[in-house]
Amino acid sequence: MAAAEDLDAGREAILAALAPVVDGIAATFGPVCEVVLHDYRRPEESVVAVAGSVTGRTVGGAMSEIGMRMLARGDEAADELNYLTRTATGTLVKSSTMALRDSTGAVFGALCVNVDVTAVSQAHTLLGALAGLVGGPAEPPTTTFGDDIDSVVEAIVDDHQPLRQRGWAQLDREERLRLFRDLDARGVFAVRRAVEQVAGRLGISRASAYSYLSQSRTTTDPTPAGGTP
């Protein structure tokens, strides 16, 4: 018990030490920057400190699907640096997510830096057009940022391509298992009550959802390399 208490105390100390860093980084980069400190021990309210407003996060808010993905990877999670994403409102964001580890090396949180680069991207596009350049970088994925964990889970479910195209009733067994396998890999089921929420979103019973999840964890995806995810 004492060891567990010491471990938790160490984690709290790390979060407390980083709280002023959150404000300092945001102040350095100005209004285009947002810094968020997460405690992954509480996925539904992981935001413990925030400075700036790019994604609209607030203290007590839930983690995003990026955090869920890192949580799903557990202690194997690596920092994700300088990646582009887009918010539901169209803001282009350049982000870095850095894992926080306790004294045992276990991941328990993250420090995230989000920079609004929408204006920079627009200027780049304009200059490219003036210079007669064609083409451009691939469109970054849209990421759901919100204080409500339910909306994040629903967005991840709705993002599954076969489900968007045909709906649950039209998916065969392997496609259904692949959906649950994908949701599991993206950290959805690390969230409390996520199985029930996914079941409701798909219009199936909770028992069916648990069954598909169990089967997805004990069977191998038959899709060959390069196949449709």
N, C-alpha and C positions, 0 to 999 in steps of 0.2 A: 504493500500500500504506500509506504513511504517513497519508494522508488517512483511509483506512478505520480505521486504528488510533486516530487522534485522535477519530474519530466514536464508536467503541466506548468509548474512555476517557471521553468526555463523557457517554455513556449510563450508564456505571458510576458516575460522579460524581453524577448525578441520583438514581440509586437509593440510593446511600450517604447522600446528604443527606436523603432522605425516610424512611429507616429509623427515626430517632428520632421523626419526626412521627407515624408509625404508632402508636407506643407512647403518645405524648402525646394524640392524639385519643381513643384507646380509654380511657385513664385519665380523661379529662375527662367522658365520657359514662357510664362505669361498665360494669357487667356485661351490660347489654343491647346493648352496642356491640361490633362487630368491625371491624377495619380490616385490609385485605389489600393488599399491594404486589405487583404483577405485572410480570414481564419477559416480554413476548410473543415474544421471540426464541426462547424454549424453551416452546412450548405444553404439552408433556407434563409439565413441571415448572416452571410459570411463577411459582408463589408463592415470592417471595424473602424476605418478611417478613410476619408476621401477629401481631396482638394482639387478645385477646378470643376468644370462642367462641360464635358464633351459627350459623354454617353448618358448623362442624367442620373448617375448613380447617387445614392444617399446612404448614410450610415444605417445599418440594419437591413440593407437590401440583400438580395440573393446573388449567388454567383452566376456568371454567364455560362454559355455552353463551352467556352474556352476553358473556364475553370473546371467544369465537369470532365472535360477530356483529360486535363492534367490529373484530376482526382482519380479517374479510372486507371491511369497508368501507375498510380501509387508511388512507391519509392523509386521506380524506374523513370519517373517523369523527368524531362529535361527542360531547361529554360527555352522559351519560344521568343525569339528576338526579331524585331524589325519586320513583322508581318503586316500585311494590309487586310483590312476588313471594311465593311460598310454597315452603318446602322440602318435600322428600318426606315429612318427619315431621310436617308440618302447621304449622310455625312461620311466622307472617306476618312478612315482612321488608320494611322500607323501606330502599331502597338508593340510592346514587349512585356512578356509575363515571366517573372523570375520566381522560381520555387523557393519557399522558406523551409528549412530543415531544422529539426531539433538536434539535440546532442547525440542521438542514436543514428542520425542520418535520415530519419523518416520525414516525408513531406507533410506539412500540416497547414500550409498557407501559401500566399503568393503576394508579391509586390508587382503591381501592374501600372505601366505608363502608357497613356493614350494621347496621341497628338492629332489634332484635326488638320489634315493636309488637303482638304477639299479645295481651298483657294490655290494651293501650289499645283494640284493636279489640273485645275482649270487653266491656269497660266501655261502649264506645259502643253496642254492640248491646243491652246490658241497659238502658241509659238510654233508648234509643229505644223498647224494648218497654214500659217503664214509662210513657213519655210517649204511648204509643199510636201511634207512628210506624210506618209500614209501608215495606217495600222497603229498599234499601240499595245500596252500591256493588257493581259487578260483581266476581265472584270473580277474584282475581289468578291469573295462570298459575303452575303449579308448575315450579320450576327445579331441575335436578339440580346440586347442589354436591358435589364429591368430589375426593379426591386422585388418583383413577384416571381418566385421560382416556378409557379405553375405555367406562366406564360413562356418561360424559357423551355420547359419540358415540351409544351405543346408545339413550339416552333421547331424543335428538333424532330419530333414525330412527323410534322407536316413537311419537313424538308426531304424526307425519304423519297427518291425519285419514282420508283415503281408505284408507291402509294399515291403520289400526286397524280400520276398518269391514269391509274385504273381504279383505285380505291381498294380497301381491304378485301371486300367480297370477291374481287376478281384475281387476287393473288393466289398462286398455288402454295403448297406446303413449304417448299424450299424458299420461296420468296418471303413467306411469313417468318420463317426461322431466320432468314437473312436480316429482316427488319429488326427482330429482337436482338440479334447478334450485333448489329450496327448500333442500336440504342445502348446496349451494354458497353460496347467499346467506347462510346462517347460519354460514358459516366452517368447516364440518366438514372440507372437503378441504384446509384449510390445515394440518391435523394429519398428521404422518407416519404412514403405513400406514392412513390412514382409508379409502381406497378398498377395500382388502382387508377391512377390518373391516365396512364397509357391505355388501360382497358376501356375507360370511359371515352377517350378520344377516338379509339378504333371501333367503339360500339360492340365490344365483346365482354364476356363475363370476366370477373377477377380471376376465377379458377382457370379459365382458358389462357389468360395472360401469364399466369404463373407457370402453366404447363409449357407454353411456347418458350418462355425464358429458360426453364429447366432443360428443355430439349436443345435449345440453341447453344447451351453451354456444354453439352455432351456429344454434339455431332459436329462434323467438319463441313465447312462450306464447300459444296461441290463446284462452285464457279471457278473456272481455270484462271490462271494469271492473265490479266488483261481483260477479263470478262466484265460485264456490267455489275457495279457494286450495288 
